[in-house]
Amino acid sequence: MTAPSPALSAPVEPGVSPSPLPSMRLRELVFGAACAAAVRAAARLGVADALGDAPMTVESLATAVRTEPKPLRRLLRALSCYGVLAERPDGTFAHTEMSRLLRVDDPNSLRDISLWCTEPWTWDAWPKLDQAVRTGRNVVEDLYGKEFFGYLNEDAPESADVFNRAMTTSSEQSARDVAALLDLSGSRSVADLGGGQGHVVACLLDKYPEMRGYLLDLPRVVGNALPRLREGGDLADRAHIVPGDIREAVPVEADVYVIKNILEWDDESTARLLRNVVEAGGPGARVVVIENLVDDTPSMRFSTAMDLLLLLNVGGAKHTTDSMTGRLRAAGLEVGEVQPVNPYLHAFDCRVPG
């Protein structure tokens, strides 16, 4: 009998599922766009919202999401290979933990984030990754003739809306984790820099009823601040909304400054912002920097992918622990404890010396 070729088989321990052979794994990877497109299609069609607690036939689902049954079955089967939906022996499909995250009403929904990561511009940009790696520059300006956010807001308003919804979702979910982690006992005020609609500062004000909070971001951003923080809101008497560009100036003195997911663009603007914080806070001020990392994290596949996407769209980069620490120290900050906020965020606890 001829021995099986090592290219076609591999030894498997009893009771252990075989890992894909390298040749098959690489084939799967180069078809990764099909997986991303399938998730996007399911989100846009509303498959997860239409699927209830009980398994459904493809025909019933097709009626609910207004598609043809045969191509829908092909989409659902592809998704089930990755654990997004489960195909049962009788041919029906049921929810999995992942597919529920595509529902609009799930408290941990990733629907808008899934759409954002697969927006039309991403399909234009990814094929030019080799160009970005060669030059170290973003490719969006060559593609569309303008910088990324200018393109979004002026030429792709639907994509800009998806971005805003995705950032809101991300902020809502991570704000709870940030507030749970941070011990601000004894601090009288906190400033959330580049804080978007103010989810982080709202959670911190809820946690510390005696604290004052400041939300700083661009005028068009804070114009959509949470109603709770605005006049008439339940936190309005302790919240102050400050419109402006924090890379130009931080016009607020506070005990604690929170900087979340905004130190990932170019080095010059990062250094300028940190200098502004040091000057505004003065000696003894606490600065908490929260970022995704591309090392020492269980979310490496996600964070390294986001790192490459930042290179493509704005020429930015996610940080390693060392690169983030180096930038903070170069700005004159003393770096203390670094700890995980959740599986994909880390907090750098710093102080202005003195």
N, C-alpha and C positions, 0 to 999 in steps of 0.2 A: 504494500500500500504506500502510496506517495504521501510524504509528510505535508501538512498544510503550510502554505506559504506564509511567512511572517507578515507579509503585506496585507493578508486577508484575515488573519486571526491573531488573537493575543490571549495569553493565559488570564483566566479570571478566577478569583478566589470564590469558593462556594458561598452563596448568599449575598454576593456583592455584584451590583449591576456593572456591566462592562463599560469602560470609558470609551468614547469614540476614538478610533485610530487617528493618528495625526493627519493622514491624508483626507479622512472624512471630516475631521474637525476644521481643516482649512477650507474645504469645500463649503462647509456650513458658514464659516466666517465671511467668505467672499460673497455669499448671498445674504449677508446681514441686512442689506437694504430692503430685501423682501420682508423680513421680519418687522422692521420699523414701519414699512408701508402698510403691513397688515394691521399693526396696532393702530396706526393713524386712521385707516379705513374703518375699523371697528368703532373708534371713538367718534368719527364723523357720522357714521350711520346710526349711532346710538344703540349698538347691539347689547352692551352691558345694561343699559337702562331698560331695554325691552325684556331682557331675560329676568324672570322672577326667581323666587326661591326654589321652585320645582323645575326639573329639567324640561326642556321644550324641544319639539321637533323642528327640523330645519324649515319645514313648510310654514309652521306657525310663526317662527321668527322672521321669515321672509315677508310674511304679510305685515307683521308689526313694524318692520323697518323699511318696507316698500322696496324690496329687491327681488331678483329672480332666485328661486331656491337653489338651482344647481351651482351657480358661481358663489352663492353665499356659503354653501357647504364646503367648497374649496377653501374659502377664507377661514371658516371656523376650524377646519381640520388643520390648516397651517398654524393657526394660533394655539391649538391644543398641543402641538408638538413642543411648544415653549412654556406650557403650563398656564397660558392665558386661555381659559375655558378648559373643560374636560369633556371628551367624547365618551359616551357610555356605550356598552355593548349593544343596546337596542337602537343605536344611531341618533339618540337625542344628545343634546349638549347642556351642560350644567356649569354654574359658576365655580370659579376657584378664588383663592385669596387675591390673586393678581387681577382677575377680571373684574372683581368688585371695585377695585381702585379706579376703573374707568367709568364708574357710575357718577353722575353729576351729584347725587344726594349722599354719597359716601363722605363721612367727616374727614377722611384722609385721601380724598380723591386726587388722582394724578392725571385726570383727563386733560386739563388745560396744559399741564407741563408736557404731557405726551404729544399734544398738538404742536406746542412751541418748538420742541426739539425736532419736529419733522415738517416744519413750515416750508413752503415752496423755495424760499431763498437758500435753505440748507442743501437742497438737491442741486442747486447751481454751484454752491461753494465747495462741497466735499470733494468733487473730482479735481479741484485745484490745490489740494493739500500739499502735493509735492512742491508746487510753486511757493506756497507760504513757508514751507520748511527751508527751501533754498534761500529765500530772501529775508525771512523773519518778519515780513509785512503781511497785513491783512489782504484778502483778495476782493473784498466787497467793493472797495473804491474802484478797482479796475473793472469789476463786473457791472456796476451801476452808476459810476461816475460821481459818487458822493459818499460821505462817511455813513456808517451803518445806521445810526439812529435817524439821521436826516433822510435816508432812503426809506426806512420804515414809516416814519410819520408823514412823509410827503408822497411816496409812491406806492406804499403797501399798507394802507390804513387797516385792512382786515388783519394783517399779520401783526400790526402794532397793537390792535385790540387783544389778540391772542397773547402777546407778550405781557400786556398789562394784567390780564386775568391770571396768567401763569405766575407772575411775580407776586400777585396778591395771594394766590393759593399757597405759594411757597412761604411767604412771610407769615401768613396765618398759622401754618403748621409749625414752622420753626420757632415762632415767637413764644409759644407755650413752653418749648424745650429750653429756650434761652432764659425765660423768667424762672423756670424751675431750677436751673443750674445756678444762677447768680445769687450770691448772698450780698445784698446791698444794705444790710443792717447798719444803722448809724449814718448813712448817707442822706443828705437832705434833698439832693437834686440829681437828675440824670438827663443827659442829652443824647438823643438817638440821631446820629449823623448819617445823612443819606437814607433816612428811615422810611421812605416811601409814604404809605398811608398811615403809618404809626402803630402797627400791630405790636411791635416790641415794647414801645413806651407805654402803650395802653395796658399790656399784660403786667409790666413792672409797677405801674400806678395801682393796678388792682391788688398786687401783692403787698405793696407798701402804702397804706392809706395816708401817711403823713408826708409823702414825698412829692416834690414838684417835678414835672417832666417837660422836656423841650423836644420838639420834632423839627429837624432841619433838613430841607431838601429844596430842589428847584421849585420855582413858583407854580409851574404847571402840574407838578407832582403833589405838593401839599395842598393845592386847590381841591384835591380829591381826598383829603384826609378823612379818617374815620369820623362819622357824625358824633361819636362819643367825645372826641377831642375838641370839637368846634362849639361855637356859642350855642347854648341850649343843651349840650350833651352832659352826661352825668360826670364826666371827667374834666369838663371845660374850666372849672375854677382852679384846677391844678396843672393844666396843660397849656403850653405856649407854642404856637406854631410860628416858625421863623423861616420865611422863604429866602432863598439865596443860593449861591454856589459855594459849597463848603471847600472847594479846591482853591477858591480865592480868599475866603475868610471864614472863621468860625466865631461869630459875634456873641457867643454865650459862654458865661463862666458857670461851670457845674462841678459837682463833686466827682461824678462818674460820666465818662463818655463811652458810648457803645458804637462801634464801627463794624457793620456786618456786610460782608460780600461786596465791598466796593474798592478794595485795595488790589484789584486784579487787572487794572488797565496798564498804562505805561508807567515806568519807574518815576519819571519826573513828577507827574501829578500825584502819585502815591506819596512821594517824599514831601511835596508841598502841603498836602492835606495833613500829614502827620506833624509837620512843623506848625501848622495853624492850630492844631489841637494842643500841642505843648505850650504854645504862647497863650492860648485862651484859658487853659486850665491852671497853669502855673504850678509851682512846686507842690507835690503831694497829691495832685489830681490822679485819679484812677482811670485808665484807658483799657477797655476790653475790646479786643479785635477778634472777630469771629469770621472764619473763612473755611472753605473746602480745601483740603490738602491732597496732594498727589503722592503722598507717602504716609506710612504708619496709619492707615485707615482701612476699615473693611469695605469702603465704597470705591476702591481703586479703579474698577472698570468704568464706573460712572464719572468719577472726578477727572480721570485722565481723558475721557471723551469730551467732557466739558472744557478741559484745558485746550484741546485741539480746536474745538469750536470757537473759543475765545480768540485763538490765533487767527482763525479764518475771518471772523467778523469785525473785531476791533483791534487786532494785533496785541491782545492782552495775554495773560497767563495766570493759571492757578499756581499756588505756592507749595513748596516743600516746607517742612518744619524749619529747616535751617535758613531757607531764603526769606521766610517771613520774619524769623527772629532777627536776621541780619538787617532787614529794612527797619524794623522797630528800633533796634539799638542804634542804627545810623541816625535816626531822627532824634536821639537823645532820651529814649525811654528805657527804663529798667524792666526787663522781661522776667516775670515770675512764673507761676504755674501755667502749664499748657494742658488742657483736658478736653475730652470729647463732650460735645453738647448732645449729639446723637450720632448715628452711624456715618453721617456724611458732613458734619461740621465740627470744628475744633475752636476752642476759645483760648486766646492768649491774654493772660491777666498782667497788665503792665501799670507802671506808675511813672509820673514825671518826678525826677529826682529833686531832693531838697526838703 
